[in-house]
Amino acid sequence: MRREYYAWDSAALNRRMELLVFGETGARVLFFPTRKARFYDYENWGVMQALQPKIEAGLLQVYCVDSVDAESLYAFDKLPAERICRHLQYQHYILEEVLPLSAATNPNPFLIAAGCSMGAYHAINLSFRHPNLFGKVVGMSGRYDLTQGMATFQDLFQGYIDENVYLNTPNRFIPNLADDFYLTQLRRLEITLAIGMEDAFLQDNLFLSEQLGSKDITHQLYVWEKEAHNPAAWRRMVDLYL
């Protein structure tokens, strides 16, 4: 399958950013990495190989983007307000730099957001904030409320919540959504959630599913047996859900 490497100095982030593109045609997939992971990790874990048949058939073109989690959500040497602002700069990089690259590379209008673990958060959060841009989102082993501790995973904002944190926490802003236009956009989005029965984020996924259902937002929730927060499970998930 075709594999291309891109790198440039991001105006939004004021640093060098890298990504890999697999395939040439088909629906464009923004594939977000796991917590503090890199743009090449899905390839190293065999996840891209699991998608190879669909890529080579021209069904998907996958953009494996990098993250700045270590500078934003997990930069605990910074104040929470600074961390969420860096996260917003990352979103700006995706929307204003990566998406135009993808559109110039591949005119297919159908855009998918996907990710595993923290990447699932990025995918769900971005597509829920901008549902007009996306046709589908797939969150695998995701966590959708970073303000709540779960098992060994801490509250990333240490009790701090401001407007930016709230508006980037799906399990906080979805329950309060009442805007008909916004809800209509979300209802046209194809939403898939996948989580393991023994995963730390199971209840978080169940809560999001319940809230989506209460808003008549159609979605699919797949609960896997045992623990599914690992590359072996993700290789199977991408084959099934992307």
Secondary structure, DSSP 8 states (H G I E B T S, - for coil): --EEEEEEEETTTTEEEEEEEE-SSSEEEEEE-STT--TTHHHHTTHHHHHHHHHHTTSEEEEEE---GGGTTT-TTS-HHHHHHHHHHHHHHIIIIIHHHHHHH-----EEEEEETHHHHHHHHHHHH-TTT-SEEEEES----TTS-BTTB--TTTT---HHHHHT-HHHHGGG---HHHHHHHHTSEEEEEEETTSTTHHHHHHHHHHHHHTT---EEEEESS---SHHHHHHHHHHH-
